């Protein structure tokens, strides 16, 4: 077993030990879908949602919540904790590079996001007879780009914050505007044109719009895919940042990695 595989296995065990995180990633989207799916008439196309089935819309919201929770809450806090505790620095003097640990951690989070999305699709299909995404290729690309863009933004927050606590705070500062402007709290259809346009330029907004479009069988608008790709590229490129306590140069060389694959 390679060093990456061993680290990925360890990180998987650590992730599963975090009951709150596991419930947030796998339980919250399913509970959201079931709760709204039981509302009479919500399983029919809704004129207020661009004729999208209500339960289908909530499933897309569940996907967005998973991506935002992992990318803007999990990534900044945990990566900054690893740096602050000197874990990345100590790996710099072993055969295992810090970049390998970061790649394993991001791979586990990405796999968790994909499994959660698959679970949401299965639940709405089996329990509420909602069709699976009508454009599966575009849907998969939208999810992968959403993962890449939000994880990259989370890595950038971790690099900019000097401590784990400030990284977590910065993650929340990014989390709520993304959720609001993306249309998670209320549909983008009821937003003003200015708010919709602002939401389109957030990674979560572009991801949610692309997921909704592809679920209905529509081709996502190119700007949605381009915006996500733009966040996933420059935001995740290695760069120097503020050094926290106990941070060394070798540690910072391994702090960033690229995870690539509606208005």
C-alpha positions, 0 to 999 in steps of 0.5 A: 500500500502506497503512502497516499493510500495509507494516509487516505485510509487514516483520514477516512477513519478520522472523518468517520469518527467526527459524528457531527461532520458525518451527520452534516454531510450525509444526514442533513441533505437526506433529512432536508429532502425527506422533510420537504418531500412530505409536503403535499404537492411539492413533488409537482413542478413549481412555477415559482422554481422555473417549473422544476419539481419541488423535491428535485429543487430541494435535492439540488439545495442539499448538494449545494449545502454539502459542497459548502459545508465541506469546502468552506467549513471543513477545509479551512479549519482542519488544514489550519489545525494541521499547520498550527499543530506542526503536523505539516512541518513534521512531515517535511522531514519524512519521506511522506511529503506534506502535499501527500497528506493534503491530497489524501485529506482532500480526496477523502472529503471529495469522495464524501461529497460524491457519496452524499450526492449519490445518496440524495439522488437515490433517496429522492428517486426511491422515496419520491419518484423524482427522476435522476439527473436528465443530463448526467454528464453535465451533472457530474461535471457540475458537481466536480467543478463545484467541489474543486472551486469550493475546496480551492476557496477553502484552501485559500482561506486556510492559507490566509488565516494565521491560526485555526480559529481565524481560519474557521471564522474566515470560512464562516464569513465566506459560507453565509454570503455564498449560501445567501447569494446562491439561492439556498435560503430562498430561490434565486427566482425571487431575487432582484436581478442585481442579487442574481448576478452577484450570486452567479459570480460565487462558486456556490451560486454557479454550482447550484445553478449548473446542478439545477439545470443539468438535473432538468436536462438543460445544458448549464450556461458556460459562464457557470462552468467557467466561474467554477473553473476560475475559482478552482484554478488560481485559488488552489495554486501554491502561494506563500501566506501568513505563517502561523505559530510553528510554521516552516517553509517546507510546511507551506510548500505543501499547503495547497493542491488543486482538486480538479476533476442559473440565474 
